[in-house]
Amino acid sequence: MRNIRLILQFDGTDFHGWQMQAEERTVQGELGAALRRLTGQDVVLHSSSRTDAGVHALAMPVNFVLETNLPLKAFVLGLNSLLPEDLRVMAADEVPLEFHARFSAQSKTYRYRVQNGRVMGPLERRTSWHVPVPISLEAVRAAAQYLLGEHDFSAFRAALCDAASPVRTIHAISAQWASQGMLEIEVTGNGFLRNMVRIMVGTLVMVGVGRRPPVWVKDVLESLDRKRAGPTAPARGLCLVRVEYPERYLPSLKGAPYPGQVRTVHGPQQHGCHDENRPGAKEEGRPG
């Protein structure tokens, strides 16, 4: 038996999330159907994240175990010939049998994009949230600091969240103008509750537009009350950009069109999920 890991990239606009649904188009459904055609087998797919409808992924690890002699390149070139254009396998490698894309992960990083300006740019409408009111980057950064560390994030979880515990650890959170009028908020944590990042962003934007002071975020967090937090930001602005694993699960990926390993992979700059550390990224970019 072999344990195969794939790195997926997809535009989530027309998907009803990752998880298989009988009457809806999902990432798991499309990938499973393509694997069935390629291998002749039904495989159990394990993803690093259960993304909601409309959420995108730059580099989502998925693994499955099966008996096959197919070369790794078949899981890149072969699958991509069978998949729709809004879903692609960017890389494939073989990992130890005990590896699990979700349970072996050490941390995940999501990036949220907010288009800030009086007029919505139509080219960004599928991958960002348009907020016409000017946003203060300084206020957003000040408020975000209250979310760092280990906390009970009950105030930042959806009502239908089924996680056993609301306690999570946020390792890093940043906000910057990535380009003229495009605010990017990036969050790294050991795990996330349902809609947690989107509620965090909705709350931070309330501070950024001046409706609440930064310290309000601390009060919301301590309240453990979802009703005290800001709105849930639209799914279209959210993108899974990175998942980190222990060193033993980081062999070089085969068939990748870019260098790097799972924890450092930054794919092509498309679908609104570009690398904030690229040369020339701006610190200040909101139009006046």
N, C-alpha and C positions, 0 to 999 in steps of 0.2 A: 504493500500500500504506500501511496505517496501523498504528502500534504503539500498542496499547491497554493501559493499566495499570489493574488492578483492585486494590482494597484489600479483602481478605477477612477476615471474622471467623467463627470457628467454635468450637463445643464439640467437642473431639476425642474425647470418651468413646467414641463408637460408630464412629469411623473407625480404619482400620488405617494411619494416617499419611497423608502427602501423596501419595506416589508410587503410580502406577497398579499394581494387582496384579490378575491375571486372575480370581481367585476371591474377592477381598475388596473391601469397601466402602472407598474412599479419597476424599480431598478432590479430587484431580486427576480421578479417574473421574467423580465427580458433576458437577464444574464442566465438564469436557469434554463430557459428555452434554447438559448444559443449553445450552452454546454451540452444539452441533450442531443442536439443535432451534431455537434462536433465529436462527442465521445460515445454516443449511444447509451449513456447512463443517466439516471436521475441522481443528482448529487445534493447533499445538504450544504447549503451556503451559510457561512458565518461572516458577518460584517463587523467592522470596528465600531460602527455607529448606526443607529436606526433613524436615519434622517426623515424629517417630515416632508409633506408635500410642498414642492416649490423650492426646497433647500438644495444648494449645489455642492459639488465636491471637486476639489482640485486633485486630491490624492487620498482615496479611501481604500484601505486594505480590506481584502476579502479572502477567506481561505476555504478550502474543501479537501476532503480526503477521497481518493479513488484509486482503483487499480488500472494503470494505463502505461503504455510505452511511448506515448506521444512526447515529442521534444517540447521544451518550454516555449520555443518560438511559436508553436501551434496555438498556444493559449493567448498569444498576442495577435499574430497575423490571422490565424484561423478564426478566432472569436470575433475579431473586428470586422471580418468579412460577413459575419452573420448578425452583427448588432446594428441597431439604428444609429443614425448620425449623432444623436445627442448623448450617446453613451459609448465610451471607449475604454479598452484595456490598455494602459500605458506601459505596463511592465509585468513580468511574471518571474517567480523564483520558487525553489523548493525549500521548505522549512521543516524542522523536526516535527514528528507526529504530535507532540504535546502542544504545539503552538496553536493558539486560538486568537483570531484577529481582534476580538473584543476583550477577552479576559486576560490576555497576555500584555495588553497595552499599559504603559506607564502614564502617559498623558496624551491629551488631544488639544489641538489648537483650531479655533474657529475665527473667521474674520467676517466682520459685518461692515457693509458699505452704505453710507448715507450720502445721498446727493443733495447738497445744500445750495440753493439758489432760487431766485424768483420763478424761473421757468425750468420745467423738467426736461432734461436732455433725452430725447427718445431712444438714442442708442444705448442708454444705460437703464432703461426702464425694467428690463427683465432681471437685472442683477443688483439693484440698489433700491433704497427707500428714499423717495423725494420728500424733503422737508424744506419748505420755502422760507421759513423764519430763520434769520441768522443764528448760527450756533457759535458759542464761545468755547474754543478748544481748551482754554485755561480752566474753565468751569468743569468741563467734562473730565479732564485729567484729575482735578482735585476730588471730584466725586468718586471716580473710579478707585481711588486708593482705599476707600472703605470696604471694597469688595475683596481685597487681597487676603490670603490666608485661609485657614479652615473655619468654616461657619456652618450653621444650620441655615440653608437657603430656602426655607419654606415660603418666604415671601416672594421667591423668584421661581416658583414651580407652577406648572399648569394644574388645573383642578383634576384632570384625568391622569396625572402622573402616578405610575404604579411602583416607583422606586421604594425599596424597603426602608431606606434612610435618606433624609434630606441633607445630610452632612456631606459637604464636598470641600475640596481645597483648590483655591485659585492660585496658581503659581505666578502668573504674570498677566497684566492687562495694560494695553497701550492704546493711545489714540493719536492720530496725526492726519494732516492733510496730505493725502497721497498724490493728489493732482488738483488742479484748479476746481474748487467747489466739491471735491469728493473726500469726505471724512471716512477714515477706516479705523474701526475699533477691533482690536485683536485680543482674544482671551485664551489663555492656556490653563488647563486644570486637569486634575486626576480623573475627572468624570463630570457629567452634566445631567441635571434633571430635565424633564421634558419642558421644552420652551425656555429653559433657563437663560441662555445667552440672549434670546430675543427679548425677554422681559428686562434683563439687565440693560440692553441697549435702549429700549423704550424709556426706562427710568433715567438713564444718563442723558438722553436727548431732552427730557423735561428740564433737567438742570441746565443743559447747554443753551436752551432757548430762553432761560431766565424765569421759568415758572416755579422753580424750587431752588433753594440754596444747596451747595454741595453736601453739607452736613445732613441734609434730609435723607440721603441714601443710607447713612448710618442708622438713622431712626427706623427706616423701612426694614433694613436687615434685622434689627433687633426686635421688631414687632412680630416677626414670623407670620405676617398677615398678607396674603397675596393682594387683597383689596387696597393695601396702602401703597403698593408699588405702581410704577407707570404702566402704560399700555404694552401689549406684546407687539414688538416690531414685526412688519411683514416678513414672511419666509423668504421672499425673493432676494433680500439683501444678505442672506447668510450663506457662508461657504466653509465646508470642512477643508482645511488646508494642510494639516499635518497630524500624524499619529506617531508617537515615539514608543519604542520597545527596548527591552534589555539587549545588551550587546550580542548575546548568543543568538538572537533572532535577526541579526543585521548583515547577512551575506549580501554581496553585490547583486543587484537586480539584473536579470537577463532581459534583453529586448527593450530596454528603456531608451526613449529618444532623448533623454537628458541624463547627466551624471548624478550620482548621489545614492543614498540609501533611504530607507523608508522614513527615518526621522528627520532627514534634511532635504527631502525632495521638494522642488519647486518647479512644477511643470510649466508648459507654455503659458504665456500671459494672455489668457483668453477667458471668456465667460465672467469677467469682472473679478477674477481671483488671482491678482498679480502679486508679485513679491514686494512687500513694503520696504525691503532693504536694498532694492535695486539702486544703482547709481542715479543720482538726480532726483530722488524722491524728495518732495518739499516738506518743510516743517510747517509752513503757513501757506494756505492756498484758497481760503474762502474769499469769494468775490465781495467787494465792498458794497 
